[in-house]
Every structure is written in C-alpha cells, then in structure tokens.
Amino acid sequence: MSKSNSLGPKLLLTIIYFVMIAVNAAAVLLPLNGMTTQEVSDTYPNLFAPAGLTFSIWSVIYLSLAGFVVYQWFKPADQSVLNDRQIRRKLSILFITSSILNSAWLLAWQYLQIDLSVVIMLVLLIVLIYTNHMLTKASLTKKDYFFIRLPFSIYFGWITIATIANITAFLVDKNIAVLQNNQVVWTIIILIVGLVIIATTIIRNKDIAYGLATLWAYYGILLKHQALDGWAGAYPEIITTVAICLGILAILCLYEAAQLFKHKKSVI
C-alpha cells in the first residue's frame, strides 16, 4: 500500500471524529434547536430514563475514542491487530460509519425527529455489535485492548442502554394507551429484558468494560428514582428491580474479572 493510500483513511477517520465532536459540542453550547439534549429527553418523560449525571459517560467515550484515533496514526507493533490490513480497513469503515450515525442521530434527536432517531440508533447499535464481535475474535496486544477494544466496548455498552431509552421515548411520543396506563409494569419488563441482553453479551464477549458501562447506566436509573428532583422514591417496585439488576450485573463483572485474572495467572 502506498503512503498516500495509507494516509487517506487515517485522515478521513480523524476528520469525521472531529465533525462528530463538533456536532455534539453544538448541541450543548448553542444549543441546537434551542434545547439541550437533556431538555429534549425531558419532553418524553418515562421511568427508564437515567439521571442527568449518568450522561457524563459520553466524556469517557469520546476521550477513549480519541485515543483510538491517535493510536491508528502510529506504526503498529509487530503483533498488533492493525497489521492485518483487512481488519484495519474494516475498523476504519466501522468507526467512520458509527461517527456519522452518532452525528445524524443527535441532529434527528435535537430537531424532535423521534421516529428517525430510533432508526439511526438501531443502525448504530448494529454497527457496534459487529465491531465488538470482530474485536472479540481478534488477537489483541495490551495496547490494542486499551486503545481499540476498550473504547468500542464502553461505547457499545452505553449505546445498548441508549437504544432502549430511545425506543422508550418513541413509545411515549406515540402516546399508546396500554403503555401509558401501565408504565411501572412496562418499565420493569424493559429493565429485565435489558438485563438479559446485557448479561448475555457480557458472558459471550467476556467483556467487563461493556458490563461496567451498562452498570453505570442502571445506576443512573436508580439515582433518578431516588433523587428528590427525580421520581423521589414514588415507584418502589422499579427501585427494587433496578437494585436487583445492579447486583446481578456487578456479580457478572466480578466473575469475568476473576476469569480474566485466572487466565492470565495460568499463562504465566
């Protein structure tokens, strides 16, 4: 591959990353359509939405993705997964696609295009599912894990929750009577279904970072239900359900951590 050909994808990937950051900054600072992202979320009140504090995870996601952007500019080590041209090309395409979808989703969300936002979010989730599946099967160095798999794992974990929240907001927008009249029951069902999806992913991918991202999201839901400026403990059934889910997720993360430690010890 010529130097010019190898420079192009790196440059495009970097530019798209900064475009994504710019769109997100605009949503907060301007804000787009005269509302912050949180204010848009508040227009679709539901019992699944986490506390505002929880959204600080985006800073972690964007910072870790910045690490990946920088990492792909350097010459990879001999054992790095980036030496595999096919995987490197796929990663570039997937990252660029996910970044464009991220920006597109935010624009749809800010301008109250809830139906479109759900479609975009689902496509973004599929892209991240494929990316993480590919990285789970790949042989990674320690640096590969830190700069490639870790960012995409955290991103995937949060988008799993964001997709559920987006669909919930969509249902609120449609004002479906059977859902509006049974919000507590439906929220508990959503929490349990989410737990099953998350637990299956943690075990199948052996992914602690993914689990921790979803653990943080569920903690945000608990916080919102307990906070005086949230639901102020009005729904004890949901609080109990979230607490149980948090316990199960914590156990799964600890189990995978123990398995990882055991594996490393056996290799040594």
C-alpha positions as CSV (number, residue, x, y, z in Angstrom):
1,M,0.0,0.0,0.0
2,S,1.4,3.4,-0.9
3,K,2.0,6.1,1.6
4,S,-0.7,8.3,0.1
5,N,-3.2,5.4,0.2
6,S,-2.5,4.7,3.8
7,L,-2.7,8.4,4.8
8,G,-6.2,8.9,3.3
9,P,-8.2,6.6,5.6
10,K,-6.4,7.9,8.7
11,L,-7.1,11.5,7.7
12,L,-10.7,10.8,6.9
13,L,-11.2,8.9,10.1
14,T,-9.7,11.8,12.1
15,I,-11.8,14.5,10.3
16,I,-15.0,12.5,10.8
17,Y,-14.2,12.2,14.5
18,F,-13.8,15.9,14.9
19,V,-17.0,16.5,13.0
20,M,-18.8,14.3,15.5
21,I,-17.3,16.2,18.4
22,A,-18.3,19.5,16.8
23,V,-21.9,18.4,16.4
24,N,-22.1,17.2,20.0
25,A,-20.5,20.5,21.2
26,A,-23.0,22.5,19.2
27,A,-25.9,20.5,20.8
28,V,-24.6,21.6,24.2
29,L,-23.3,25.1,23.6
30,L,-25.7,26.6,21.1
31,P,-27.8,24.6,21.7
32,L,-29.3,23.1,18.5
33,N,-33.0,23.8,18.0
34,G,-32.9,25.9,21.2
35,M,-32.9,22.9,23.5
36,T,-30.1,20.9,25.2
37,T,-30.1,17.2,24.7
38,Q,-31.4,16.7,28.3
39,E,-34.2,19.1,27.7
40,V,-35.3,17.2,24.6
41,S,-35.2,14.0,26.7
42,D,-37.4,15.6,29.3
43,T,-40.1,16.2,26.6
44,Y,-40.5,12.4,26.6
45,P,-40.9,11.7,30.3
46,N,-40.6,8.0,31.2
47,L,-39.5,5.8,34.1
48,F,-36.5,4.3,32.3
49,A,-34.5,7.5,31.7
50,P,-31.4,7.8,33.9
51,A,-30.3,10.8,35.9
52,G,-28.5,13.6,34.0
53,L,-25.3,12.9,35.8
54,T,-25.1,9.5,34.1
55,F,-24.6,11.2,30.7
56,S,-21.1,12.2,31.8
57,I,-20.0,8.8,30.4
58,W,-20.0,10.5,27.0
59,S,-16.8,12.3,28.1
60,V,-15.2,8.9,28.7
61,I,-16.5,7.5,25.4
62,Y,-15.2,10.5,23.3
63,L,-11.9,10.6,25.2
64,S,-11.3,6.9,24.7
65,L,-12.3,7.1,21.0
66,A,-9.8,10.0,20.7
67,G,-7.2,7.5,21.9
68,F,-8.1,5.2,19.1
69,V,-7.9,8.0,16.5
70,V,-4.4,8.9,17.7
71,Y,-3.3,5.2,18.0
72,Q,-4.2,4.4,14.4
73,W,-1.8,7.1,13.2
74,F,1.3,5.3,14.7
75,K,3.1,2.4,13.1
76,P,1.6,-0.7,14.8
77,A,3.7,-3.1,16.8
78,D,4.5,-6.5,15.1
79,Q,1.7,-8.4,16.9
80,S,-0.9,-5.6,16.6
81,V,-4.2,-6.3,15.1
82,L,-3.7,-3.2,12.9
83,N,-1.1,-5.1,10.9
84,D,-4.0,-7.1,9.4
85,R,-5.0,-4.9,6.5
86,Q,-8.5,-6.4,6.3
87,I,-9.2,-5.8,10.0
88,R,-7.7,-2.3,9.9
89,R,-9.8,-1.4,6.8
90,K,-12.9,-2.7,8.5
91,L,-12.2,-0.8,11.7
92,S,-11.8,2.4,9.8
93,I,-15.0,1.9,7.9
94,L,-16.9,0.9,11.1
95,F,-15.5,3.9,13.0
96,I,-16.4,6.4,10.3
97,T,-19.9,4.9,9.9
98,S,-20.5,4.9,13.7
99,S,-19.3,8.6,13.9
100,I,-21.6,9.7,11.1
101,L,-24.5,7.9,12.6
102,N,-23.7,9.4,16.0
103,S,-23.9,12.9,14.5
104,A,-27.0,12.1,12.4
105,W,-28.8,10.7,15.5
106,L,-28.0,13.8,17.5
107,L,-29.4,16.1,14.8
108,A,-32.6,14.0,14.5
109,W,-33.0,14.0,18.3
110,Q,-32.4,17.7,18.7
111,Y,-34.9,18.5,16.0
112,L,-37.5,16.2,17.6
113,Q,-37.5,13.6,14.7
114,I,-38.1,10.8,17.1
115,D,-39.0,8.2,14.5
116,L,-35.9,8.8,12.5
117,S,-33.7,8.9,15.6
118,V,-34.8,5.3,16.5
119,V,-33.9,4.0,13.1
120,I,-30.5,5.7,13.2
121,M,-29.8,4.5,16.8
122,L,-30.7,0.9,15.8
123,V,-28.3,1.0,12.8
124,L,-25.6,2.5,15.1
125,L,-26.2,-0.4,17.6
126,I,-25.8,-3.0,14.8
127,V,-22.5,-1.4,13.7
128,L,-21.2,-1.6,17.3
129,I,-22.4,-5.1,17.7
130,Y,-20.5,-6.1,14.6
131,T,-17.4,-4.1,15.6
132,N,-17.2,-5.7,19.0
133,H,-17.9,-9.2,17.7
134,M,-14.9,-8.7,15.3
135,L,-12.7,-7.5,18.1
136,T,-13.7,-10.3,20.4
137,K,-12.5,-12.8,17.9
138,A,-9.2,-10.9,17.1
139,S,-5.9,-11.5,18.8
140,L,-5.0,-8.2,20.5
141,T,-1.9,-6.8,22.2
142,K,-2.3,-4.9,25.5
143,K,-2.1,-1.6,23.6
144,D,-4.7,-2.9,21.1
145,Y,-7.0,-3.8,24.0
146,F,-6.6,-0.4,25.7
147,F,-6.8,1.8,22.5
148,I,-9.2,-0.3,20.4
149,R,-11.3,-2.8,22.2
150,L,-11.9,-0.8,25.4
151,P,-13.3,2.3,23.6
152,F,-15.6,0.3,21.5
153,S,-16.7,-1.8,24.5
154,I,-17.7,1.2,26.5
155,Y,-19.4,2.8,23.5
156,F,-21.3,-0.4,22.8
157,G,-22.4,-0.7,26.4
158,W,-23.8,2.8,26.6
159,I,-25.5,2.6,23.2
160,T,-27.2,-0.6,24.2
161,I,-28.9,1.4,27.0
162,A,-29.4,4.5,24.8
163,T,-31.2,2.3,22.2
164,I,-33.6,1.0,24.8
165,A,-34.1,4.6,26.1
166,N,-34.7,5.9,22.6
167,I,-37.3,3.2,21.9
168,T,-39.0,4.0,25.2
169,A,-39.1,7.7,24.3
170,F,-40.6,6.8,20.9
171,L,-43.4,4.8,22.6
172,V,-44.0,7.8,24.9
173,D,-44.3,10.0,21.9
174,K,-46.9,7.7,20.3
175,N,-49.0,8.0,23.5
176,I,-50.0,4.4,23.3
177,A,-52.7,4.0,26.0
178,V,-51.8,0.5,27.2
179,L,-48.3,1.6,27.8
180,Q,-49.1,5.0,29.4
181,N,-51.6,3.3,31.8
182,N,-49.1,0.6,32.8
183,Q,-45.8,2.5,32.9
184,V,-44.5,0.7,36.0
185,V,-45.1,-2.8,34.6
186,W,-43.6,-1.9,31.2
187,T,-40.6,-0.3,32.8
188,I,-39.9,-3.4,34.9
189,I,-40.2,-5.6,31.8
190,I,-37.8,-3.3,29.9
191,L,-35.3,-3.4,32.8
192,I,-35.4,-7.2,32.9
193,V,-35.2,-7.6,29.1
194,G,-32.3,-5.2,29.1
195,L,-30.6,-7.2,31.8
196,V,-30.9,-10.4,29.8
197,I,-29.5,-8.8,26.7
198,I,-26.6,-7.2,28.7
199,A,-25.8,-10.4,30.7
200,T,-25.7,-12.5,27.6
201,T,-23.4,-10.0,25.9
202,I,-21.0,-9.8,28.9
203,I,-20.7,-13.6,29.1
204,R,-20.5,-14.2,25.3
205,N,-17.9,-11.5,24.7
206,K,-16.2,-11.8,28.1
207,D,-16.4,-8.0,28.2
208,I,-16.0,-6.3,31.6
209,A,-15.9,-2.8,30.1
210,Y,-19.2,-3.3,28.4
211,G,-20.7,-4.5,31.6
212,L,-19.4,-1.6,33.6
213,A,-20.9,0.9,31.1
214,T,-24.3,-0.7,31.4
215,L,-23.9,-0.9,35.2
216,W,-23.3,2.8,35.3
217,A,-26.5,3.3,33.2
218,Y,-28.6,1.2,35.5
219,Y,-27.2,3.1,38.5
220,G,-28.3,6.3,36.8
221,I,-31.9,4.9,36.6
222,L,-31.8,4.1,40.3
223,L,-30.4,7.5,41.1
224,K,-33.2,9.2,39.1
225,H,-35.8,7.2,41.0
226,Q,-34.3,8.0,44.4
227,A,-33.5,11.7,43.8
228,L,-35.8,14.4,45.2
229,D,-35.5,16.2,41.8
230,G,-36.3,12.9,40.1
231,W,-39.1,10.5,41.0
232,A,-38.4,10.8,44.7
233,G,-39.0,7.1,45.5
234,A,-42.5,7.2,44.0
235,Y,-42.0,3.8,42.4
236,P,-40.6,1.3,44.9
237,E,-41.2,-1.7,42.6
238,I,-38.9,-0.1,40.0
239,I,-36.2,0.8,42.6
240,T,-36.2,-2.9,43.8
241,T,-36.0,-4.2,40.2
242,V,-33.1,-1.8,39.3
243,A,-31.3,-2.7,42.6
244,I,-31.5,-6.5,41.8
245,C,-30.3,-5.8,38.2
246,L,-27.4,-3.8,39.5
247,G,-26.5,-6.7,41.9
248,I,-26.6,-9.2,39.0
249,L,-24.5,-7.0,36.7
250,A,-21.9,-6.4,39.4
251,I,-21.6,-10.2,40.0
252,L,-21.2,-10.8,36.3
253,C,-18.5,-8.2,36.0
254,L,-16.6,-9.6,39.0
255,Y,-16.9,-13.1,37.7
256,E,-15.4,-12.1,34.3
257,A,-12.7,-10.2,36.1
258,A,-11.9,-13.3,38.1
259,Q,-11.9,-15.4,35.0
260,L,-9.5,-13.0,33.3
261,F,-7.2,-13.0,36.3
262,K,-7.3,-16.8,36.4
263,H,-6.4,-17.0,32.7
264,K,-3.5,-14.6,33.0
265,K,-2.2,-16.5,36.0
266,S,-2.4,-19.8,34.2
267,V,-0.5,-18.3,31.2
268,I,2.3,-17.1,33.5
